[in-house]
Amino acid sequence: MTALPPKTLVEHQVDLVRAVIERRASMPRHLAQWVMPHLGAGARGMVRETIEHLDDETDIDEGLADYLDIAIVEIRGEIAAGTTEEKIQIPPEELIGGSLAFDRHRQLSPAAEALQEALPPLVELYQAVRRAIDFAEAIKMSIRMIDSK
């Protein structure tokens, strides 16, 4: 039984970047096809800017993370706006030791439901970008710490 040597920092960073590239390649089409049709005008503009950034830029940096984060916030806002919550009284005969209690029932509009289903790939890309950026920053900071001694 042979044990593989641990990955070097560069190999680990390459793996993180590869994960971003794999997820990023299909994201503009995903956003255009599965997200844009279900957004209001305000959110649509921000997601359009994210698509343009993904199409125009290839860097994995804070700018990319910011665009993705803002798009996620806009989509979550649209999901919240398309969600209604209703308090439904629980029948007293089903209660133990109480006479009044309520249950909450969430109802998503079709657009909010579609956005909720389309959100996970975008969140995965954002998380992959954050891991790659944070790892690179940790390497840079470690090098600075070593050089300062």
DSSP file (Angstrom, degrees, kcal/mol; ACC not computed):
  #  RESIDUE AA STRUCTURE BP1 BP2  ACC     N-H-->O    O-->H-N    N-H-->O    O-->H-N    TCO  KAPPA ALPHA  PHI   PSI    X-CA   Y-CA   Z-CA
    1    1 A M              0   0    0      0, 0.0     2,-0.5     0, 0.0     0, 0.0   0.000 360.0 360.0 360.0 121.9    0.0    0.0    0.0
    2    2 A T        -     0   0    0      0, 0.0     2,-0.4     0, 0.0     0, 0.0  -0.874 360.0-142.1-107.7 136.7    1.5    3.3   -1.1
    3    3 A A        -     0   0    0     -2,-0.5     0, 0.0     1,-0.0     0, 0.0  -0.787  19.4-124.1 -95.3 136.9    0.5    6.6    0.4
    4    4 A L        -     0   0    0     -2,-0.4     3,-0.1     1,-0.1    -1,-0.0  -0.555  30.6-109.5 -76.8 142.2    0.3    9.6   -1.9
    5    5 A P        -     0   0    0      0, 0.0    -1,-0.1     0, 0.0     3,-0.1  -0.373  43.7 -93.1 -67.3 152.1    2.4   12.5   -0.9
    6    6 A P        -     0   0    0      0, 0.0     2,-0.1     0, 0.0    -3,-0.0  -0.288  48.4 -96.8 -64.1 152.1    0.4   15.5    0.4
    7    7 A K        -     0   0    0      1,-0.1     2,-0.1    -3,-0.1    -3,-0.0  -0.374  36.1-121.2 -68.1 145.6   -0.5   18.2   -2.2
    8    8 A T     >  -     0   0    0      1,-0.1     4,-2.4    -3,-0.1     5,-0.2  -0.351  29.6-103.9 -76.5 168.0    1.7   21.2   -2.4
    9    9 A L  H  > S+     0   0    0      1,-0.2     4,-2.6     2,-0.2     5,-0.2   0.899 123.2  50.6 -60.0 -40.6    0.2   24.6   -1.9
   10   10 A V  H  > S+     0   0    0      2,-0.2     4,-2.7     1,-0.2    -1,-0.2   0.918 109.4  49.9 -66.1 -42.8    0.2   25.3   -5.6
   11   11 A E  H  > S+     0   0    0      2,-0.2     4,-2.1     1,-0.2    -1,-0.2   0.908 112.0  48.6 -61.8 -40.8   -1.5   22.0   -6.4
   12   12 A H  H  X S+     0   0    0     -4,-2.4     4,-2.0     2,-0.2    -2,-0.2   0.921 111.8  49.0 -64.6 -42.8   -4.2   22.8   -3.8
   13   13 A Q  H  X S+     0   0    0     -4,-2.6     4,-2.5     1,-0.2    -2,-0.2   0.896 108.9  53.2 -63.8 -39.9   -4.6   26.3   -5.3
   14   14 A V  H  X S+     0   0    0     -4,-2.7     4,-2.8     1,-0.2    -1,-0.2   0.906 107.6  51.7 -61.6 -41.4   -4.9   24.8   -8.8
   15   15 A D  H  X S+     0   0    0     -4,-2.1     4,-1.9     2,-0.2    -1,-0.2   0.905 110.4  48.5 -61.1 -41.2   -7.7   22.5   -7.6
   16   16 A L  H  X S+     0   0    0     -4,-2.0     4,-1.5     2,-0.2   116,-0.2   0.912 113.1  46.8 -65.7 -42.4   -9.5   25.5   -6.1
   17   17 A V  H  X S+     0   0    0     -4,-2.5     4,-2.7     1,-0.2    -2,-0.2   0.899 109.2  54.8 -66.4 -40.8   -9.2   27.5   -9.3
   18   18 A R  H  X S+     0   0    0     -4,-2.8     4,-2.7     1,-0.2    -1,-0.2   0.901 104.9  53.9 -59.6 -41.0  -10.3   24.5  -11.4
   19   19 A A  H  X S+     0   0    0     -4,-1.9     4,-1.7     1,-0.2    -1,-0.2   0.886 110.3  47.2 -61.3 -38.4  -13.5   24.2   -9.3
   20   20 A V  H  X S+     0   0    0     -4,-1.5     4,-2.9   108,-0.2    -2,-0.2   0.944 111.7  49.8 -66.6 -47.5  -14.2   27.9  -10.0
   21   21 A I  H  X S+     0   0    0     -4,-2.7     4,-1.8     1,-0.2    -2,-0.2   0.904 109.7  51.5 -60.1 -42.6  -13.6   27.5  -13.7
   22   22 A E  H  < S+     0   0    0     -4,-2.7     4,-0.5     1,-0.2    -1,-0.2   0.903 116.9  38.6 -61.9 -41.8  -15.8   24.4  -14.0
   23   23 A R  H  < S+     0   0    0     -4,-1.7     4,-0.4    -5,-0.2     3,-0.4   0.838 114.1  55.1 -77.3 -33.0  -18.7   26.2  -12.3
   24   24 A R  H >< S+     0   0    0     -4,-2.9     3,-1.1     1,-0.2    -2,-0.2   0.832  91.7  72.0 -70.5 -33.4  -18.1   29.5  -14.0
   25   25 A A  T 3< S+     0   0    0     -4,-1.8     4,-0.3     1,-0.3    -1,-0.2   0.852 108.5  30.9 -55.7 -40.5  -18.2   28.3  -17.5
   26   26 A S  T 3> S+     0   0    0     -4,-0.5     4,-2.3    -3,-0.4    -1,-0.3   0.446  95.0  94.2 -98.4  -0.2  -22.0   27.6  -17.6
   27   27 A M  H <> S+     0   0    0     -3,-1.1     4,-3.0    -4,-0.4     5,-0.3   0.896  79.4  53.5 -66.9 -42.5  -23.1   30.4  -15.2
   28   28 A P  H  > S+     0   0    0      0, 0.0     4,-2.4     0, 0.0    -1,-0.2   0.935 114.3  43.5 -57.7 -43.0  -23.9   33.2  -17.7
   29   29 A R  H  > S+     0   0    0     -4,-0.3     4,-2.7     2,-0.2     5,-0.3   0.907 113.2  52.3 -66.2 -41.3  -26.2   30.8  -19.6
   30   30 A H  H  X>S+     0   0    0     -4,-2.3     4,-2.8     2,-0.2     5,-0.6   0.932 112.2  45.3 -59.4 -47.0  -27.7   29.5  -16.3
   31   31 A L  I  X>S+     0   0    0     -4,-3.0     5,-2.9     1,-0.2     4,-1.3   0.918 115.8  46.4 -64.5 -43.0  -28.4   33.0  -15.1
   32   32 A A  I  <5S+     0   0    0     -4,-2.4    -2,-0.2    -5,-0.3    -1,-0.2   0.891 122.3  35.0 -66.7 -38.9  -29.9   34.1  -18.4
   33   33 A Q  I  <5S+     0   0    0     -4,-2.7    -2,-0.2    -5,-0.2    -3,-0.2   0.886 131.3  22.8 -85.5 -40.9  -32.1   31.0  -18.8
   34   34 A W  I  <5S+     0   0    0     -4,-2.8    -3,-0.2    -5,-0.3    84,-0.2   0.614 130.2  30.3-108.1 -15.2  -33.2   30.1  -15.3
   35   35 A V  I ><<S+     0   0    0     -4,-1.3     3,-1.9    -5,-0.6     4,-0.3   0.820 106.5  59.5-110.3 -53.3  -32.9   33.3  -13.3
   36   36 A M  G > <S+     0   0    0     -5,-2.9     3,-1.6     1,-0.3    -4,-0.1   0.834  98.7  58.8 -52.8 -41.7  -33.5   36.4  -15.5
   37   37 A P  G 3  S+     0   0    0      0, 0.0    -1,-0.3     0, 0.0    -2,-0.1   0.721 108.6  47.1 -63.4 -17.0  -37.1   35.5  -16.6
   38   38 A H  G <  S+     0   0    0     -3,-1.9     2,-0.3    73,-0.1    -2,-0.2   0.314  94.0  97.9-107.2   8.2  -38.2   35.4  -13.0
   39   39 A L    <   -     0   0    0     -3,-1.6     2,-0.1    -4,-0.3    36,-0.1  -0.663  68.7-122.4-100.2 152.2  -36.7   38.7  -11.8
   40   40 A G     >  -     0   0    0     -2,-0.3     4,-2.3     1,-0.1     5,-0.2  -0.306  43.1 -92.7 -76.6 173.4  -38.2   42.1  -11.4
   41   41 A A  H  > S+     0   0    0      1,-0.2     4,-1.7     2,-0.2    -1,-0.1   0.887 122.0  49.7 -59.6 -44.8  -36.7   45.1  -13.2
   42   42 A G  H  > S+     0   0    0      1,-0.2     4,-1.2     2,-0.2    -1,-0.2   0.935 115.7  41.1 -63.5 -47.7  -34.3   46.2  -10.4
   43   43 A A  H  > S+     0   0    0      1,-0.2     4,-2.4     2,-0.2     5,-0.2   0.845 108.6  62.2 -68.8 -33.7  -32.9   42.7   -9.7
   44   44 A R  H  X S+     0   0    0     -4,-2.3     4,-2.4     1,-0.2    -1,-0.2   0.892 101.0  52.8 -60.6 -40.3  -32.7   42.0  -13.5
   45   45 A G  H  X S+     0   0    0     -4,-1.7     4,-1.9     2,-0.2    -1,-0.2   0.907 110.6  46.3 -62.4 -42.2  -30.3   44.9  -14.0
   46   46 A M  H  X S+     0   0    0     -4,-1.2     4,-1.7     2,-0.2    -2,-0.2   0.907 113.4  47.6 -69.1 -41.3  -27.9   43.7  -11.3
   47   47 A V  H  X S+     0   0    0     -4,-2.4     4,-2.4     2,-0.2    -1,-0.2   0.869 108.8  55.7 -68.3 -35.1  -28.0   40.1  -12.5
   48   48 A R  H  X S+     0   0    0     -4,-2.4     4,-2.5    -5,-0.2    -1,-0.2   0.910 106.6  50.8 -61.2 -41.7  -27.4   41.3  -16.1
   49   49 A E  H  X S+     0   0    0     -4,-1.9     4,-2.4     1,-0.2    -1,-0.2   0.874 108.7  51.9 -63.1 -36.8  -24.2   43.1  -14.8
   50   50 A T  H  X S+     0   0    0     -4,-1.7     4,-2.5     2,-0.2    -2,-0.2   0.915 109.2  49.5 -65.1 -42.6  -23.1   39.9  -13.2
   51   51 A I  H  X S+     0   0    0     -4,-2.4     4,-2.2     2,-0.2    -2,-0.2   0.927 111.3  49.4 -61.1 -45.1  -23.6   38.0  -16.5
   52   52 A E  H  X S+     0   0    0     -4,-2.5     4,-2.6     1,-0.2     5,-0.3   0.901 110.6  50.3 -61.8 -41.1  -21.6   40.7  -18.3
   53   53 A H  H  X S+     0   0    0     -4,-2.4     4,-2.6     1,-0.2    -1,-0.2   0.922 110.5  49.4 -63.2 -43.4  -18.8   40.5  -15.7
   54   54 A L  H  < S+     0   0    0     -4,-2.5    -1,-0.2     1,-0.2    -2,-0.2   0.870 115.6  44.4 -63.1 -36.4  -18.7   36.7  -16.1
   55   55 A D  H  < S+     0   0    0     -4,-2.2    -2,-0.2    -5,-0.2    -1,-0.2   0.865 121.7  36.5 -74.0 -37.3  -18.5   37.1  -19.9
   56   56 A D  H  < S+     0   0    0     -4,-2.6     2,-0.3    -5,-0.2    -2,-0.2   0.800 111.5  55.4 -90.3 -31.9  -15.9   39.9  -19.9
   57   57 A E     <  -     0   0    0     -4,-2.6    -1,-0.0    -5,-0.3     0, 0.0  -0.789  45.4-177.9-110.0 146.1  -13.6   39.1  -17.1
   58   58 A T        +     0   0    0     -2,-0.3    -1,-0.1     2,-0.0    -4,-0.1   0.479  50.3 111.1-115.4  -7.5  -11.6   36.0  -16.4
   59   59 A D        -     0   0    0      1,-0.1     2,-0.7     5,-0.0    -2,-0.1  -0.296  61.4-140.4 -69.0 151.1  -10.0   36.9  -13.1
   60   60 A I        +     0   0    0      4,-0.1     2,-0.2     3,-0.0    -1,-0.1  -0.909  56.4 122.3-108.9  99.3  -10.9   35.2   -9.9
   61   61 A D  S  > S-     0   0    0     -2,-0.7     4,-2.1     1,-0.0     3,-0.3  -0.801  79.4 -76.4-147.4-176.5  -10.8   38.2   -7.5
   62   62 A E  H  > S+     0   0    0     -2,-0.2     4,-2.7     1,-0.2     5,-0.2   0.827 123.2  61.4 -60.5 -32.8  -12.8   40.2   -5.1
   63   63 A G  H  > S+     0   0    0      2,-0.2     4,-2.3     1,-0.2    -1,-0.2   0.925 105.9  45.4 -60.5 -45.0  -14.7   41.9   -8.0
   64   64 A L  H  > S+     0   0    0     -3,-0.3     4,-2.5     2,-0.2     5,-0.2   0.929 112.7  50.8 -62.9 -45.7  -16.1   38.6   -9.1
   65   65 A A  H  X S+     0   0    0     -4,-2.1     4,-2.6     1,-0.2    -2,-0.2   0.900 110.1  50.8 -59.6 -40.4  -17.0   37.6   -5.5
   66   66 A D  H  X S+     0   0    0     -4,-2.7     4,-2.6     2,-0.2     5,-0.2   0.927 110.0  48.5 -64.7 -45.4  -18.8   41.0   -5.1
   67   67 A Y  H  X S+     0   0    0     -4,-2.3     4,-2.3     1,-0.2    -2,-0.2   0.930 114.4  46.2 -60.3 -45.1  -20.8   40.6   -8.3
   68   68 A L  H  X S+     0   0    0     -4,-2.5     4,-2.4     1,-0.2    -2,-0.2   0.914 112.5  50.3 -64.0 -42.4  -21.8   37.1   -7.4
   69   69 A D  H  X S+     0   0    0     -4,-2.6     4,-2.4    -5,-0.2    -2,-0.2   0.917 111.1  48.1 -62.9 -44.0  -22.7   38.1   -3.8
   70   70 A I  H  X S+     0   0    0     -4,-2.6     4,-2.5     2,-0.2    -1,-0.2   0.906 111.1  51.0 -64.7 -41.0  -24.9   41.0   -5.0
   71   71 A A  H  X S+     0   0    0     -4,-2.3     4,-2.6    -5,-0.2    -1,-0.2   0.913 110.2  49.9 -61.9 -41.8  -26.7   38.7   -7.5
   72   72 A I  H  X S+     0   0    0     -4,-2.4     4,-2.8     2,-0.2    -2,-0.2   0.921 110.7  49.4 -62.3 -44.2  -27.3   36.2   -4.7
   73   73 A V  H  X S+     0   0    0     -4,-2.4     4,-2.2     2,-0.2    -2,-0.2   0.915 111.9  48.8 -61.4 -43.4  -28.7   39.0   -2.5
   74   74 A E  H  X S+     0   0    0     -4,-2.5     4,-2.1     2,-0.2    -2,-0.2   0.920 112.6  47.5 -63.2 -44.0  -31.0   40.2   -5.3
   75   75 A I  H  X S+     0   0    0     -4,-2.6     4,-2.3     1,-0.2    -2,-0.2   0.921 111.8  49.5 -65.3 -43.5  -32.3   36.7   -6.1
   76   76 A R  H  X S+     0   0    0     -4,-2.8     4,-2.6     1,-0.2    -1,-0.2   0.876 109.1  53.6 -63.3 -35.8  -32.9   36.0   -2.4
   77   77 A G  H  X S+     0   0    0     -4,-2.2     4,-2.4    -5,-0.2    -1,-0.2   0.897 108.8  48.6 -63.9 -40.2  -34.8   39.4   -2.2
   78   78 A E  H  X S+     0   0    0     -4,-2.1     4,-1.6     2,-0.2    -2,-0.2   0.875 110.5  51.3 -66.7 -37.5  -37.0   38.3   -5.1
   79   79 A I  H  < S+     0   0    0     -4,-2.3    30,-0.2     2,-0.2    -2,-0.2   0.933 111.5  47.4 -63.8 -44.9  -37.6   35.0   -3.4
   80   80 A A  H >< S+     0   0    0     -4,-2.6     3,-1.5     1,-0.2    -2,-0.2   0.905 110.6  51.9 -62.9 -40.9  -38.6   36.7   -0.2
   81   81 A A  H 3< S+     0   0    0     -4,-2.4    -1,-0.2     1,-0.3    -2,-0.2   0.810 110.5  49.2 -65.9 -28.4  -40.9   39.1   -2.1
   82   82 A G  T 3< S+     0   0    0     -4,-1.6    27,-2.7    -5,-0.1     2,-0.5   0.225  96.2  90.9 -95.0  14.8  -42.6   36.2   -3.8
   83   83 A T  E <   -A  108   0A   0     -3,-1.5     2,-0.4    25,-0.2    25,-0.2  -0.937  54.9-168.0-114.5 129.5  -43.2   34.4   -0.6
   84   84 A T  E     -A  107   0A   0     23,-2.9    23,-3.0    -2,-0.5     2,-0.4  -0.892   5.2-157.6-111.7 147.5  -46.3   34.7    1.5
   85   85 A E  E     -A  106   0A   0     -2,-0.4     2,-0.4    21,-0.2    21,-0.2  -0.989   7.5-168.8-127.4 131.4  -46.6   33.4    5.0
   86   86 A E  E     -A  105   0A   0     19,-2.4    19,-2.7    -2,-0.4     2,-0.6  -0.953  18.3-135.2-123.1 136.6  -49.9   32.7    6.7
   87   87 A K  E     -A  104   0A   0     -2,-0.4     2,-0.5    17,-0.2    17,-0.2  -0.808  23.2-167.5 -89.6 125.4  -50.6   31.9   10.3
   88   88 A I  E     -A  103   0A   0     15,-3.5    15,-3.1    -2,-0.6     2,-0.2  -0.956  20.8-123.1-116.9 126.6  -53.0   29.0   10.6
   89   89 A Q  E     -A  102   0A   0     -2,-0.5    13,-0.3    13,-0.2    11,-0.0  -0.453  20.8-130.8 -69.7 134.5  -54.6   28.2   14.0
   90   90 A I        -     0   0    0     11,-2.7    11,-0.4    -2,-0.2     5,-0.1  -0.726  35.0-102.3 -82.3 130.3  -54.0   24.7   15.3
   91   91 A P    >   -     0   0    0      0, 0.0     3,-2.3     0, 0.0     4,-0.4  -0.279  26.2-126.6 -55.8 134.3  -57.3   23.1   16.3
   92   92 A P  G >  S+     0   0    0      0, 0.0     3,-1.3     0, 0.0     6,-0.2   0.795 107.2  63.5 -54.6 -31.9  -57.6   23.2   20.2
   93   93 A E  G 3  S+     0   0    0      1,-0.3     6,-0.0     3,-0.0    -3,-0.0   0.686 100.2  53.8 -69.3 -15.6  -58.2   19.4   20.3
   94   94 A E  G <  S+     0   0    0     -3,-2.3     2,-0.3     2,-0.0    -1,-0.3   0.507  93.6  92.9 -92.2  -5.4  -54.7   18.8   18.9
   95   95 A L    <   -     0   0    0     -3,-1.3     2,-0.6    -4,-0.4     6,-0.0  -0.618  63.2-148.8 -92.0 147.1  -53.1   21.0   21.6
   96   96 A I  S    S-     0   0    0     -2,-0.3     3,-0.1     1,-0.1    -3,-0.0  -0.965  80.8 -11.4-113.3 117.5  -51.7   19.7   24.9
   97   97 A G  S    S+     0   0    0     -2,-0.6     2,-0.3     1,-0.2    -1,-0.1   0.702 118.6  81.8  72.0  20.7  -51.9   22.1   27.8
   98   98 A G        -     0   0    0     -6,-0.2    -1,-0.2     1,-0.1    -3,-0.1  -0.980  57.2-155.8-150.5 161.7  -52.8   25.2   25.7
   99   99 A S  S    S+     0   0    0     -2,-0.3     2,-0.4     1,-0.3    -1,-0.1   0.579  81.0  37.1-115.3 -13.4  -55.8   26.7   24.2
  100  100 A L        +     0   0    0     -9,-0.1     2,-0.3    -8,-0.1    -1,-0.3  -0.960  61.0 145.0-146.8 123.5  -54.4   28.8   21.3
  101  101 A A        -     0   0    0    -11,-0.4   -11,-2.7    -2,-0.4     2,-0.3  -0.985  25.4-148.1-152.9 155.9  -51.5   28.1   19.0
  102  102 A F  E     -A   89   0A   0     -2,-0.3     2,-0.3   -13,-0.3   -13,-0.2  -0.924   1.6-153.0-128.9 151.8  -50.6   28.8   15.4
  103  103 A D  E     -A   88   0A   0    -15,-3.1   -15,-3.5    -2,-0.3     2,-0.4  -0.886  22.1-127.2-115.3 151.9  -48.6   27.1   12.7
  104  104 A R  E     -A   87   0A   0     -2,-0.3     2,-0.5   -17,-0.2   -17,-0.2  -0.857  17.1-163.9-104.8 137.4  -47.0   29.0    9.8
  105  105 A H  E     -A   86   0A   0    -19,-2.7   -19,-2.4    -2,-0.4     2,-0.4  -0.973   7.0-155.3-122.2 117.2  -47.6   28.0    6.2
  106  106 A R  E     -A   85   0A   0     -2,-0.5     2,-0.4   -21,-0.2   -21,-0.2  -0.770   8.4-170.7 -94.0 135.2  -45.2   29.4    3.6
  107  107 A Q  E     -A   84   0A   0    -23,-3.0   -23,-2.9    -2,-0.4     2,-0.4  -0.990   6.4-156.8-126.6 122.5  -46.4   29.7    0.0
  108  108 A L  E     -A   83   0A   0     -2,-0.4   -25,-0.2   -25,-0.2   -28,-0.1  -0.803  17.8-125.2 -99.1 139.2  -43.9   30.6   -2.8
  109  109 A S     >  -     0   0    0    -27,-2.7     4,-2.6    -2,-0.4     5,-0.2  -0.348  34.2-104.2 -68.8 162.3  -45.1   32.1   -6.1
  110  110 A P  H  > S+     0   0    0      0, 0.0     4,-2.3     0, 0.0     5,-0.2   0.892 123.9  49.9 -57.0 -38.7  -44.1   30.2   -9.2
  111  111 A A  H  > S+     0   0    0      2,-0.2     4,-2.5     1,-0.2     5,-0.2   0.929 111.0  48.0 -66.0 -43.9  -41.3   32.8   -9.9
  112  112 A A  H  > S+     0   0    0    -30,-0.2     4,-2.3     1,-0.2    -1,-0.2   0.882 111.5  51.0 -63.6 -38.0  -40.0   32.5   -6.3
  113  113 A E  H  X S+     0   0    0     -4,-2.6     4,-1.8     2,-0.2    -1,-0.2   0.912 110.4  48.7 -65.1 -42.7  -40.0   28.8   -6.6
  114  114 A A  H  X S+     0   0    0     -4,-2.3     4,-1.7    -5,-0.2    -2,-0.2   0.903 112.5  48.7 -64.2 -41.1  -38.1   28.9   -9.9
  115  115 A L  H  X S+     0   0    0     -4,-2.5     4,-1.3     1,-0.2    -2,-0.2   0.893 108.1  54.0 -65.7 -39.3  -35.5   31.2   -8.4
  116  116 A Q  H  < S+     0   0    0     -4,-2.3    -1,-0.2     1,-0.2    -2,-0.2   0.880 110.9  46.3 -63.0 -37.3  -35.1   29.1   -5.3
  117  117 A E  H  < S+     0   0    0     -4,-1.8    -1,-0.2     1,-0.2    -2,-0.2   0.820 114.2  48.2 -72.2 -31.4  -34.3   26.1   -7.6
  118  118 A A  H  X S+     0   0    0     -4,-1.7     4,-0.6   -84,-0.2    -2,-0.2   0.622  96.3  75.7 -84.2 -14.0  -31.9   28.1   -9.7
  119  119 A L  H >X S+     0   0    0     -4,-1.3     4,-2.1     1,-0.2     3,-0.8   0.871  75.8  70.8 -71.3 -40.3  -30.0   29.6   -6.8
  120  120 A P  H 3> S+     0   0    0      0, 0.0     4,-2.6     0, 0.0     5,-0.2   0.847  95.9  51.6 -53.2 -42.7  -27.8   26.7   -5.6
  121  121 A P  H 3> S+     0   0    0      0, 0.0     4,-2.1     0, 0.0    -2,-0.1   0.887 111.5  49.0 -61.9 -34.7  -25.4   26.7   -8.6
  122  122 A L  H <X S+     0   0    0     -3,-0.8     4,-2.5    -4,-0.6     5,-0.2   0.909 111.5  48.6 -67.9 -42.2  -24.8   30.4   -8.1
  123  123 A V  H  X S+     0   0    0     -4,-2.1     4,-2.7     2,-0.2    -1,-0.2   0.901 110.0  52.7 -63.7 -41.0  -24.1   29.9   -4.4
  124  124 A E  H  X S+     0   0    0     -4,-2.6     4,-2.3    -5,-0.2    -2,-0.2   0.910 109.8  48.3 -61.3 -42.4  -21.8   27.0   -5.2
  125  125 A L  H  X S+     0   0    0     -4,-2.1     4,-2.6     2,-0.2    -2,-0.2   0.936 111.3  50.3 -63.0 -45.8  -19.8   29.3   -7.6
  126  126 A Y  H  X S+     0   0    0     -4,-2.5     4,-2.7     1,-0.2    -2,-0.2   0.928 111.6  48.0 -57.7 -46.1  -19.6   32.0   -5.0
  127  127 A Q  H  X S+     0   0    0     -4,-2.7     4,-2.4     1,-0.2    -1,-0.2   0.886 111.2  50.5 -64.0 -39.0  -18.4   29.6   -2.3
  128  128 A A  H  X S+     0   0    0     -4,-2.3     4,-2.2     2,-0.2    -1,-0.2   0.908 111.2  48.9 -64.7 -41.6  -15.7   28.2   -4.7
  129  129 A V  H  X S+     0   0    0     -4,-2.6     4,-2.7     2,-0.2     5,-0.2   0.931 111.2  49.7 -62.2 -46.2  -14.6   31.7   -5.6
  130  130 A R  H  X S+     0   0    0     -4,-2.7     4,-3.0     1,-0.2     5,-0.2   0.914 110.3  50.1 -60.7 -43.6  -14.3   32.6   -1.9
  131  131 A R  H  X S+     0   0    0     -4,-2.4     4,-2.4     2,-0.2    -1,-0.2   0.926 112.7  46.7 -61.4 -44.3  -12.3   29.5   -1.1
  132  132 A A  H  X S+     0   0    0     -4,-2.2     4,-2.2  -116,-0.2    -2,-0.2   0.925 116.0  44.4 -64.1 -45.3   -9.9   30.2   -4.0
  133  133 A I  H  X S+     0   0    0     -4,-2.7     4,-2.5     2,-0.2    -2,-0.2   0.934 114.8  48.3 -65.2 -46.0   -9.5   33.9   -3.0
  134  134 A D  H  X S+     0   0    0     -4,-3.0     4,-2.2    -5,-0.2    -2,-0.2   0.889 111.7  49.6 -63.7 -39.6   -9.1   33.1    0.7
  135  135 A F  H  X S+     0   0    0     -4,-2.4     4,-2.1    -5,-0.2    -1,-0.2   0.930 112.0  47.9 -65.4 -44.9   -6.6   30.4    0.1
  136  136 A A  H  X S+     0   0    0     -4,-2.2     4,-2.5     1,-0.2    -2,-0.2   0.899 112.0  50.3 -61.5 -40.6   -4.5   32.6   -2.1
  137  137 A E  H  X S+     0   0    0     -4,-2.5     4,-2.8     1,-0.2    -1,-0.2   0.887 108.3  52.5 -65.0 -38.6   -4.7   35.4    0.5
  138  138 A A  H  X S+     0   0    0     -4,-2.2     4,-2.3     2,-0.2    -2,-0.2   0.893 109.7  49.1 -64.3 -39.1   -3.5   33.0    3.2
  139  139 A I  H  X S+     0   0    0     -4,-2.1     4,-2.4     2,-0.2    -2,-0.2   0.947 112.6  47.4 -64.2 -47.3   -0.5   32.0    1.1
  140  140 A K  H  X S+     0   0    0     -4,-2.5     4,-2.4     1,-0.2    -2,-0.2   0.919 113.2  48.2 -59.8 -44.2    0.4   35.7    0.5
  141  141 A M  H  X S+     0   0    0     -4,-2.8     4,-2.3     1,-0.2    -1,-0.2   0.898 110.6  51.2 -65.5 -39.6    0.0   36.5    4.1
  142  142 A S  H  X S+     0   0    0     -4,-2.3     4,-2.3     2,-0.2    -1,-0.2   0.911 109.8  50.0 -62.7 -42.6    2.1   33.5    5.1
  143  143 A I  H  X S+     0   0    0     -4,-2.4     4,-2.7     1,-0.2    -2,-0.2   0.921 110.4  49.9 -62.8 -44.0    4.9   34.5    2.7
  144  144 A R  H  X S+     0   0    0     -4,-2.4     4,-1.5     1,-0.2    -1,-0.2   0.892 110.4  50.7 -60.7 -40.2    4.8   38.1    4.1
  145  145 A M  H  < S+     0   0    0     -4,-2.3     4,-0.4     2,-0.2    -1,-0.2   0.906 112.7  45.6 -65.0 -41.4    5.0   36.7    7.7
  146  146 A I  H >< S+     0   0    0     -4,-2.3     3,-1.1     1,-0.2    -2,-0.2   0.910 112.9  50.2 -67.2 -43.0    8.0   34.6    6.8
  147  147 A D  H 3< S+     0   0    0     -4,-2.7    -1,-0.2     1,-0.2    -2,-0.2   0.760 101.8  62.8 -67.5 -25.4    9.7   37.4    4.9
  148  148 A S  T 3<        0   0    0     -4,-1.5    -1,-0.2     1,-0.2    -2,-0.2   0.622 360.0 360.0 -78.2 -10.4    9.3   39.8    7.8
  149  149 A K    <         0   0    0     -3,-1.1    -1,-0.2    -4,-0.4    -2,-0.2   0.464 360.0 360.0 -88.5 360.0   11.5   37.7   10.1
